[in-house]
Amino acid sequence: MPDHETMPSTPAPEVSARAAALPQEALKIASGYAFSGPALELGALLWDGRCLPDAQIRVPLSMLNRHGLVAGATGTGKTKTLQLIAEQLSAQGVPVFLADIKGDLSGIAEPGRADARVEGRAGEVGQRWAPAGCPAEYYALGGIGRGIPVRATVTGFGPVLLSKVLRLNRTQEQSLALIFHYADGKGLELIDLKDLRAVVAYLTSDEGRQELKTIGGLSAATAGVILRSLTAFEAQGASGFFGEPEFDTGELLRTDGDGRGVVSVLELSAVQDRPQLFSTFLMWLLADLFHDLPELGDVDKPRLVFFLDEAHLLFDDASEAFLESITQTVRLIRSKGVGVFFVTQTPKDVPADVLAQLGNRVQHALRAFTPDDQKALNATVKTFPKSPYDLEEVLTGLGTGEAVVTVLSEKGAPTPVAATRLRAPGSLMGPVGQEALDRAVRESPLYERYAQAVDRESAYERLERDPREGRGRGAKGPDEMRDAAPARRGGEEPSMVEQVVGSGIFKSLARSVGTQVGREITRSLFGTARRSGRRRR
């Protein structure tokens, strides 16, 4: 990684003529941010106690799928940084996903309001500030909160992610994967939690115990633990997060009629007391996108930029399989045109294998009030390249809306470290009114598609109706099931096979066919289901 001693001593052509009057060290830094292609404007360089508006700090649009980190202590301006980046991405035609933990990002859809503070910041950093909102969609996890409900089927969510929210240990996680494998193979689609509970209950019953023996490595005791965990999870009100209609992550890739990227805001303030659940749901959204998006290679601009707020929650008590899946997803999704930004307090919140892949860094102020704070500060400083700054001093002295920045240049090389006073967002810095938010949700073309939960026939109903379904009656492929249906005489009730063939579960199963003679669902990273026939934009 280049340091300040290797940077050119003369400005690149893109550096303004006025910048030539900058102090020599500041000029070297500014030259590292003089890009020829489209770039997002972050702010102005801070040097020797002064803000230098002629030294602009930027990030190339083409490098935003190389991932990033926005970090800093509480109250240092991380949320406003997300807003600043998101609204510029939207203006460039790039869709954005934002997890709104505190409920104050909804204002991104409304133009901001000029006041002395905004005008003062704009003047300091050389910004031509103008109020502007972005096209936005508002979502709510499981419909808890204001927003279009986001749900996942249990089949789609998969065993690895579900193990994390159930807090299962490694052995139990592996056993849950075997149960999913069994249900997949038998055509027992798991739409909601009661479906999974029904399958586990069947396997631990007297009638299903023989089936349990066919699943290698799964003991009755472990299955019982999983069943109790599921029951407790449902008792906590988690049922609403799983079901249909399942959210199609292709909705996150939309642009409006003017070509601006739609900003998808997932409100999480109503479920912030369930961090394991919402952080894992964010990873499901990302894994689902990974499954279905085609390879793009190098791109002029990202297809989507995805901000994972409170990222440390993803890694708390995470299993080895979960961490490996995160690392692999981040490594590979870049080539599909998706950039991922982790938002947290310090870089040490992110595992080293993931941190190494985050090419763009915006580090807000850190505090050093305790020995642990000091250790975190020292660790953070070591993650930056050599620079002319005393980073320990700078990071503890930054004000709100200031940060230390290093990004990837258009050639993929790290830029010099730059202390930066960040620009003011053009959109509203705060939540929109509840009436305006409710109206935006109701008027969304997606509202009718996702607002009403649907409980169609699935594993629970099939096993309740006839437990023999668990012994393989659902294991036939669609063609076999159709051929097996006998002709009916007039007025005769349809047989069970005919009911299944004509039901929603059959149609869904036909969409879910995978590699084993059309009978088993294909699973990829995190064990999430990959199914054909889904809308993709």
C-alpha positions as CSV (number, residue, x, y, z in Angstrom):
1,M,0.0,0.0,0.0
2,P,1.6,3.3,-1.0
3,D,2.4,5.9,1.7
4,H,2.9,9.6,1.5
5,E,6.5,9.3,0.5
6,T,5.7,7.5,-2.8
7,M,2.9,9.8,-4.0
8,P,3.7,12.2,-6.9
9,S,4.9,15.6,-6.0
10,T,3.0,17.3,-8.8
11,P,-0.8,17.5,-9.1
12,A,-2.6,15.3,-11.6
13,P,-4.4,17.2,-14.4
14,E,-7.7,16.7,-12.5
15,V,-6.5,18.7,-9.5
16,S,-7.7,22.2,-9.7
17,A,-5.3,25.0,-10.4
18,R,-6.0,26.6,-7.1
19,A,-4.9,23.3,-5.4
20,A,-1.4,24.0,-6.5
21,A,-1.1,26.5,-3.7
22,L,-1.8,23.8,-1.1
23,P,1.0,22.8,1.4
24,Q,3.2,20.1,-0.2
25,E,2.0,17.2,1.9
26,A,-1.7,18.2,1.4
27,L,-1.1,18.4,-2.3
28,K,0.3,14.9,-2.4
29,I,-2.8,13.6,-0.6
30,A,-5.2,15.6,-2.9
31,S,-3.4,14.2,-6.0
32,G,-4.3,10.7,-4.9
33,Y,-8.0,11.6,-5.1
34,A,-7.9,13.3,-8.5
35,F,-9.9,10.7,-10.6
36,S,-10.8,11.0,-14.2
37,G,-14.0,9.0,-14.1
38,P,-17.3,9.4,-12.2
39,A,-16.8,9.7,-8.5
40,L,-18.7,10.4,-5.3
41,E,-17.8,13.5,-3.4
42,L,-17.1,12.9,0.3
43,G,-15.7,16.2,1.5
44,A,-12.6,18.3,1.8
45,L,-9.1,17.6,3.3
46,L,-8.3,18.5,6.8
47,W,-4.6,19.5,7.2
48,D,-2.7,21.2,10.0
49,G,-6.0,22.2,11.7
50,R,-7.5,23.7,8.6
51,C,-10.2,22.6,6.1
52,L,-8.9,22.9,2.5
53,P,-11.9,23.1,0.1
54,D,-9.5,23.0,-2.9
55,A,-8.4,19.5,-1.9
56,Q,-11.5,17.3,-2.5
57,I,-11.7,13.8,-1.2
58,R,-13.7,11.4,-3.5
59,V,-14.3,7.7,-4.2
60,P,-14.5,6.3,-7.7
61,L,-18.0,5.0,-8.7
62,S,-16.4,2.0,-10.3
63,M,-14.7,0.9,-7.1
64,L,-17.8,0.9,-4.9
65,N,-18.3,-2.8,-5.5
66,R,-15.0,-3.4,-3.8
67,H,-16.8,-3.1,-0.5
68,G,-16.1,-0.8,2.4
69,L,-16.3,0.0,6.1
70,V,-17.9,2.9,7.8
71,A,-16.9,2.9,11.4
72,G,-16.8,5.2,14.5
73,A,-18.1,5.8,18.0
74,T,-21.8,6.5,18.6
75,G,-22.7,10.1,17.7
76,T,-19.8,10.7,15.3
77,G,-21.9,11.0,12.1
78,K,-21.9,7.5,10.6
79,T,-25.6,7.7,9.7
80,K,-25.1,11.0,7.8
81,T,-22.2,9.4,6.0
82,L,-24.4,6.6,4.8
83,Q,-27.0,9.1,3.7
84,L,-24.4,11.2,1.8
85,I,-23.1,8.2,-0.1
86,A,-26.5,6.7,-0.7
87,E,-28.0,9.8,-2.3
88,Q,-25.1,10.3,-4.6
89,L,-25.3,6.6,-5.7
90,S,-29.0,7.0,-6.4
91,A,-28.3,10.1,-8.5
92,Q,-25.8,8.0,-10.5
93,G,-28.4,5.3,-11.2
94,V,-27.2,2.8,-8.5
95,P,-29.9,1.2,-6.3
96,V,-29.0,1.2,-2.5
97,F,-30.1,-0.8,0.4
98,L,-30.1,0.8,3.9
99,A,-30.8,-0.9,7.2
100,D,-32.4,1.8,9.3
101,I,-31.7,0.8,12.9
102,K,-32.7,4.0,14.6
103,G,-35.5,5.1,12.3
104,D,-33.9,8.3,11.1
105,L,-33.0,7.4,7.5
106,S,-36.5,7.7,6.1
107,G,-35.7,11.3,5.4
108,I,-33.6,10.3,2.4
109,A,-36.8,10.6,0.3
110,E,-37.4,14.3,1.2
111,P,-35.4,17.3,0.3
112,G,-33.3,18.7,3.1
113,R,-33.8,22.1,4.7
114,A,-31.2,24.8,4.6
115,D,-30.1,26.3,7.9
116,A,-27.0,28.0,9.3
117,R,-25.4,24.7,10.1
118,V,-25.8,23.2,6.6
119,E,-24.8,26.3,4.9
120,G,-21.8,26.7,7.2
121,R,-20.6,23.1,6.4
122,A,-21.2,23.6,2.7
123,G,-19.1,26.7,2.7
124,E,-16.2,25.0,4.6
125,V,-15.9,22.1,2.3
126,G,-16.6,23.9,-1.0
127,Q,-19.9,22.2,-1.6
128,R,-22.7,23.7,-3.8
129,W,-25.5,22.4,-1.5
130,A,-29.0,22.0,-2.9
131,P,-31.9,20.2,-1.3
132,A,-32.8,16.9,-3.0
133,G,-34.6,13.7,-2.1
134,C,-34.2,10.2,-3.6
135,P,-36.8,7.7,-4.8
136,A,-37.3,5.4,-1.9
137,E,-39.2,2.3,-0.8
138,Y,-39.8,1.6,2.9
139,Y,-39.8,-2.0,4.2
140,A,-40.4,-3.5,7.7
141,L,-39.2,-6.9,8.8
142,G,-42.2,-9.2,9.0
143,G,-44.4,-6.2,8.8
144,I,-43.5,-5.1,12.3
145,G,-43.2,-1.4,12.0
146,R,-44.1,1.0,9.2
147,G,-43.2,-0.5,5.8
148,I,-43.9,-3.1,3.2
149,P,-43.5,-6.5,5.0
150,V,-40.3,-8.5,4.3
151,R,-40.7,-12.2,4.9
152,A,-38.7,-15.3,4.1
153,T,-39.9,-18.9,3.8
154,V,-38.1,-21.3,6.2
155,T,-37.1,-23.3,3.1
156,G,-35.6,-20.2,1.5
157,F,-33.9,-19.0,4.7
158,G,-32.0,-22.3,5.2
159,P,-30.5,-24.1,8.1
160,V,-27.3,-22.1,8.7
161,L,-29.0,-18.8,9.1
162,L,-31.8,-20.3,11.1
163,S,-29.3,-22.0,13.4
164,K,-27.9,-18.6,14.2
165,V,-31.2,-17.1,15.2
166,L,-32.1,-20.2,17.2
167,R,-28.6,-20.0,18.9
168,L,-27.9,-23.7,18.1
169,N,-24.5,-25.1,18.7
170,R,-22.4,-26.7,15.9
171,T,-23.8,-30.2,16.4
172,Q,-27.4,-28.9,16.5
173,E,-26.7,-26.8,13.4
174,Q,-25.5,-29.8,11.5
175,S,-28.5,-31.8,12.6
176,L,-30.9,-29.0,11.5
177,A,-29.2,-29.2,8.1
178,L,-30.0,-32.9,7.9
179,I,-33.7,-32.1,8.8
180,F,-33.8,-29.6,5.9
181,H,-32.2,-32.1,3.6
182,Y,-34.9,-34.7,4.6
183,A,-37.7,-32.2,4.1
184,D,-36.3,-31.1,0.7
185,G,-36.1,-34.7,-0.5
186,K,-39.6,-35.6,0.6
187,G,-41.2,-32.5,-1.0
188,L,-42.2,-31.2,2.4
189,E,-41.9,-27.5,1.7
190,L,-41.2,-25.4,4.8
191,I,-43.1,-22.2,4.4
192,D,-43.3,-21.0,8.0
193,L,-42.1,-22.1,11.5
194,K,-45.0,-24.4,12.1
195,D,-44.0,-26.4,9.0
196,L,-40.5,-27.0,10.4
197,R,-41.9,-27.8,13.8
198,A,-44.3,-30.3,12.3
199,V,-41.5,-32.1,10.4
200,V,-39.3,-32.3,13.5
201,A,-42.2,-33.4,15.7
202,Y,-43.0,-36.1,13.1
203,L,-39.4,-37.4,13.1
204,T,-39.4,-37.6,16.9
205,S,-42.8,-39.3,17.1
206,D,-43.4,-43.1,17.3
207,E,-44.6,-43.1,13.7
208,G,-41.7,-41.1,12.4
209,R,-38.8,-42.7,14.4
210,Q,-38.0,-45.1,11.6
211,E,-37.5,-42.2,9.3
212,L,-35.2,-40.6,11.8
213,K,-32.9,-43.6,11.5
214,T,-32.5,-42.9,7.8
215,I,-31.0,-39.5,8.5
216,G,-27.4,-40.2,9.3
217,G,-26.1,-38.5,12.5
218,L,-29.4,-37.1,13.7
219,S,-30.3,-38.3,17.2
220,A,-33.7,-38.2,18.8
221,A,-32.3,-36.1,21.7
222,T,-30.8,-33.5,19.3
223,A,-34.0,-33.3,17.3
224,G,-35.9,-32.7,20.6
225,V,-33.6,-29.8,21.5
226,I,-34.2,-28.3,18.1
227,L,-38.0,-28.7,18.5
228,R,-37.9,-27.0,21.9
229,S,-35.8,-24.1,20.5
230,L,-38.4,-23.7,17.7
231,T,-41.3,-23.7,20.1
232,A,-39.6,-21.0,22.3
233,F,-38.7,-19.0,19.2
234,E,-42.4,-19.0,18.1
235,A,-43.4,-18.0,21.6
236,Q,-41.3,-14.9,21.3
237,G,-43.4,-13.7,18.3
238,A,-41.0,-14.7,15.6
239,S,-43.6,-16.4,13.4
240,G,-44.5,-13.2,11.5
241,F,-41.0,-13.0,10.0
242,F,-41.4,-16.4,8.1
243,G,-44.0,-17.1,5.5
244,E,-45.4,-16.0,2.2
245,P,-45.3,-14.1,0.1
246,E,-41.6,-14.4,0.3
247,F,-39.7,-11.2,-0.5
248,D,-38.1,-11.1,-3.9
249,T,-34.7,-9.5,-3.5
250,G,-34.9,-8.4,-7.1
251,E,-37.0,-5.6,-5.8
252,L,-33.8,-4.0,-4.4
253,L,-32.4,-3.6,-7.9
254,R,-34.9,-1.1,-9.2
255,T,-34.5,2.4,-10.8
256,D,-37.2,5.0,-11.2
257,G,-38.5,6.5,-14.4
258,D,-35.7,9.1,-14.4
259,G,-33.0,6.4,-14.1
260,R,-32.2,7.2,-10.5
261,G,-31.5,4.2,-8.2
262,V,-34.2,3.4,-5.7
263,V,-33.1,3.5,-2.1
264,S,-34.6,0.6,-0.2
265,V,-34.9,1.5,3.5
266,L,-35.6,-1.4,5.9
267,E,-36.9,0.0,9.2
268,L,-35.6,-2.0,12.1
269,S,-36.3,0.2,15.0
270,A,-39.4,-1.8,16.0
271,V,-37.3,-5.0,16.2
272,Q,-34.0,-3.6,17.5
273,D,-34.5,-5.7,20.6
274,R,-34.0,-8.8,18.4
275,P,-30.5,-8.2,17.0
276,Q,-29.7,-11.9,16.2
277,L,-32.9,-12.0,14.1
278,F,-32.6,-8.8,12.1
279,S,-28.9,-9.0,11.5
280,T,-29.3,-12.6,10.2
281,F,-32.2,-11.5,8.0
282,L,-29.9,-8.9,6.4
283,M,-27.5,-11.6,5.5
284,W,-30.3,-13.7,4.0
285,L,-31.1,-10.8,1.7
286,L,-27.5,-10.6,0.6
287,A,-27.2,-14.4,0.2
288,D,-30.4,-14.5,-1.9
289,L,-29.0,-11.8,-4.2
290,F,-25.8,-13.7,-4.5
291,H,-27.6,-16.8,-5.6
292,D,-29.5,-15.3,-8.5
293,L,-27.4,-12.4,-9.9
294,P,-25.3,-13.2,-13.0
295,E,-21.5,-12.6,-13.1
296,L,-20.6,-9.2,-14.4
297,G,-16.9,-8.9,-13.8
298,D,-15.5,-5.4,-13.7
299,V,-18.2,-2.8,-14.0
300,D,-18.4,1.0,-14.5
301,K,-20.7,1.3,-11.6
302,P,-22.2,-1.2,-9.1
303,R,-25.5,-2.9,-9.7
304,L,-26.4,-2.4,-6.0
305,V,-24.6,-1.1,-2.9
306,F,-25.8,-2.8,0.4
307,F,-25.1,-1.2,3.8
308,L,-25.1,-3.6,6.7
309,D,-25.6,-1.5,9.8
310,E,-24.6,-2.8,13.3
311,A,-22.4,-5.2,11.5
312,H,-20.8,-6.5,14.7
313,L,-24.2,-8.3,15.5
314,L,-23.6,-10.6,12.5
315,F,-20.4,-12.0,14.1
316,D,-21.5,-12.3,17.7
317,D,-21.7,-16.0,18.6
318,A,-21.4,-16.9,15.0
319,S,-20.6,-20.5,14.1
320,E,-17.6,-21.4,11.9
321,A,-19.9,-22.3,9.1
322,F,-21.6,-18.9,9.3
323,L,-18.4,-17.0,9.3
324,E,-17.0,-18.9,6.4
325,S,-20.2,-18.2,4.4
326,I,-20.0,-14.5,5.1
327,T,-16.4,-14.4,4.0
328,Q,-17.2,-16.3,0.8
329,T,-20.2,-14.2,0.0
330,V,-18.3,-10.9,0.4
331,R,-15.4,-12.3,-1.7
332,L,-17.5,-13.5,-4.6
333,I,-20.5,-11.1,-4.8
334,R,-18.2,-8.3,-6.0
335,S,-18.0,-9.9,-9.4
336,K,-21.8,-9.7,-9.5
337,G,-21.7,-6.0,-9.3
338,V,-22.8,-5.7,-5.6
339,G,-20.8,-3.6,-3.1
340,V,-21.2,-4.3,0.6
341,F,-20.4,-1.7,3.3
342,F,-20.2,-2.9,6.9
343,V,-21.2,-0.2,9.4
344,T,-20.0,-0.6,13.0
345,Q,-17.9,1.1,15.7
346,T,-14.4,-0.2,15.1
347,P,-12.6,-2.4,12.5
348,K,-12.0,-5.0,15.2
349,D,-15.7,-5.8,15.1
350,V,-15.2,-7.4,11.7
351,P,-13.2,-10.6,11.3
352,A,-9.8,-10.2,9.7
353,D,-10.7,-12.3,6.6
354,V,-13.7,-10.0,5.9
355,L,-11.9,-6.8,6.8
356,A,-9.2,-7.6,4.3
357,Q,-11.7,-7.4,1.5
358,L,-13.0,-3.9,2.4
359,G,-11.2,-1.6,0.1
360,N,-12.9,1.7,1.0
361,R,-12.7,3.0,4.5
362,V,-14.4,5.9,6.3
363,Q,-13.4,5.9,9.9
364,H,-15.1,8.4,12.2
365,A,-13.8,9.4,15.6
366,L,-13.0,6.9,18.3
367,R,-12.9,7.4,22.0
368,A,-10.1,6.3,24.4
369,F,-11.7,6.6,27.8
370,T,-10.9,3.0,29.0
371,P,-8.0,0.5,28.5
372,D,-10.3,-1.4,26.1
373,D,-11.0,1.7,24.1
374,Q,-7.2,2.3,23.8
375,K,-6.7,-1.2,22.5
376,A,-9.4,-0.7,19.9
377,L,-7.8,2.6,18.9
378,N,-4.4,1.0,18.5
379,A,-5.8,-1.8,16.5
380,T,-7.7,0.6,14.2
381,V,-4.5,2.7,13.5
382,K,-2.7,-0.5,12.5
383,T,-5.3,-1.2,9.8
384,F,-4.4,2.0,7.9
385,P,-1.4,2.5,5.6
386,K,1.5,4.7,6.6
387,S,0.6,8.4,6.5
388,P,1.9,11.8,7.6
389,Y,-0.8,12.0,10.3
390,D,-0.5,11.0,13.9
391,L,-3.6,8.8,13.5
392,E,-4.1,8.1,17.2
393,E,-4.3,11.8,17.8
394,V,-6.4,12.5,14.7
395,L,-8.9,9.8,15.4
396,T,-9.6,10.9,19.0
397,G,-9.8,14.5,17.9
398,L,-12.2,14.3,15.0
399,G,-15.4,16.3,15.3
400,T,-18.9,15.1,14.3
401,G,-19.1,14.7,10.5
402,E,-15.3,14.3,10.1
403,A,-13.5,11.1,9.3
404,V,-10.2,9.5,8.2
405,V,-10.6,8.2,4.6
406,T,-8.7,5.8,2.3
407,V,-10.4,4.3,-0.8
408,L,-9.3,2.4,-3.9
409,S,-8.2,4.5,-6.9
410,E,-9.5,3.7,-10.4
411,K,-6.6,1.4,-10.8
412,G,-7.4,-0.5,-7.6
413,A,-4.6,0.9,-5.6
414,P,-5.2,2.4,-2.1
415,T,-5.3,6.2,-1.9
416,P,-3.3,8.1,0.7
417,V,-4.9,8.5,4.1
418,A,-6.9,11.7,4.3
419,A,-8.5,13.3,7.3
420,T,-11.7,14.7,5.9
421,R,-14.5,17.1,6.7
422,L,-17.5,15.5,5.1
423,R,-20.2,17.1,3.0
424,A,-23.8,17.7,4.2
425,P,-26.4,15.4,2.7
426,G,-28.9,17.1,0.4
427,S,-31.8,15.0,1.7
428,L,-33.6,15.5,5.0
429,M,-31.3,14.6,7.9
430,G,-34.0,13.0,10.1
431,P,-37.2,10.9,9.8
432,V,-40.1,11.9,7.7
433,G,-43.5,12.4,9.4
434,Q,-45.5,9.3,10.1
435,E,-48.3,10.3,7.9
436,A,-46.0,10.9,4.9
437,L,-44.3,7.5,5.6
438,D,-47.6,5.6,5.8
439,R,-48.8,7.3,2.6
440,A,-45.6,6.4,0.7
441,V,-46.0,2.7,1.8
442,R,-49.6,2.4,0.8
443,E,-49.0,4.1,-2.6
444,S,-46.1,1.8,-3.4
445,P,-46.7,-0.6,-6.3
446,L,-45.2,-3.3,-4.1
447,Y,-47.7,-2.9,-1.2
448,E,-50.4,-5.0,-2.7
449,R,-47.9,-7.8,-3.6
450,Y,-46.5,-8.2,-0.1
451,A,-48.9,-6.6,2.4
452,Q,-51.1,-9.6,3.1
453,A,-49.6,-12.8,4.5
454,V,-50.7,-16.1,2.8
455,D,-50.9,-19.4,4.6
456,R,-51.2,-22.1,1.9
457,E,-50.9,-25.8,2.2
458,S,-47.3,-26.9,3.1
459,A,-45.6,-29.4,5.3
460,Y,-47.7,-28.7,8.4
461,E,-51.0,-29.2,6.7
462,R,-49.8,-32.3,4.8
463,L,-48.5,-34.0,8.0
464,E,-51.6,-33.0,10.0
465,R,-53.8,-34.6,7.3
466,D,-51.8,-37.7,6.8
467,P,-48.5,-38.4,8.7
468,R,-47.6,-40.9,5.9
469,E,-46.7,-37.9,3.8
470,G,-43.5,-37.8,5.8
471,R,-42.5,-41.3,4.7
472,G,-42.1,-40.4,1.1
473,R,-45.5,-39.8,-0.4
474,G,-44.3,-36.3,-1.3
475,A,-41.0,-37.6,-2.7
476,K,-42.3,-38.3,-6.2
477,G,-41.4,-35.8,-8.9
478,P,-44.1,-33.6,-10.5
479,D,-44.5,-35.8,-13.6
480,E,-44.7,-39.0,-11.5
481,M,-47.4,-37.4,-9.2
482,R,-49.4,-36.3,-12.3
483,D,-49.2,-39.7,-13.9
484,A,-50.1,-41.4,-10.6
485,A,-53.5,-39.5,-10.3
486,P,-56.3,-41.9,-11.4
487,A,-59.2,-40.7,-13.4
488,R,-62.2,-39.7,-11.3
489,R,-65.8,-40.5,-11.9
490,G,-68.3,-37.7,-12.0
491,G,-69.0,-36.2,-8.5
492,E,-66.1,-38.2,-6.9
493,E,-63.9,-36.3,-4.5
494,P,-60.3,-35.8,-5.7
495,S,-57.8,-38.2,-4.3
496,M,-55.0,-37.0,-2.0
497,V,-52.5,-37.2,-4.8
498,E,-54.8,-35.2,-7.1
499,Q,-55.2,-32.6,-4.3
500,V,-51.5,-32.3,-3.9
501,V,-51.0,-32.0,-7.7
502,G,-53.5,-29.2,-7.9
503,S,-52.4,-27.4,-4.8
504,G,-50.1,-24.5,-4.2
505,I,-47.5,-26.8,-2.7
506,F,-47.3,-28.8,-5.9
507,K,-46.8,-25.6,-8.0
508,S,-44.2,-24.4,-5.6
509,L,-42.4,-27.7,-5.6
510,A,-42.4,-27.7,-9.4
511,R,-40.6,-24.4,-9.2
512,S,-38.2,-25.8,-6.6
513,V,-36.8,-28.8,-8.5
514,G,-33.1,-29.1,-8.2
515,T,-30.5,-31.7,-9.2
516,Q,-31.9,-35.0,-7.9
517,V,-34.5,-36.0,-10.6
518,G,-36.4,-32.7,-9.8
519,R,-37.1,-33.7,-6.2
520,E,-34.6,-31.8,-4.1
521,I,-34.1,-28.1,-3.6
522,T,-30.7,-26.8,-4.5
523,R,-28.9,-25.0,-1.7
524,S,-26.0,-22.7,-1.9
525,L,-24.1,-20.4,0.6
526,F,-25.7,-20.4,4.0
527,G,-27.8,-23.3,3.0
528,T,-30.4,-20.9,1.5
529,A,-32.6,-22.3,-1.2
530,R,-32.0,-21.4,-4.8
531,R,-35.1,-21.8,-6.9
532,S,-35.9,-21.2,-10.5
533,G,-38.9,-19.1,-11.8
534,R,-38.3,-16.1,-9.6
535,R,-38.4,-12.6,-11.0
536,R,-35.0,-11.0,-11.6
537,R,-34.5,-7.6,-13.0
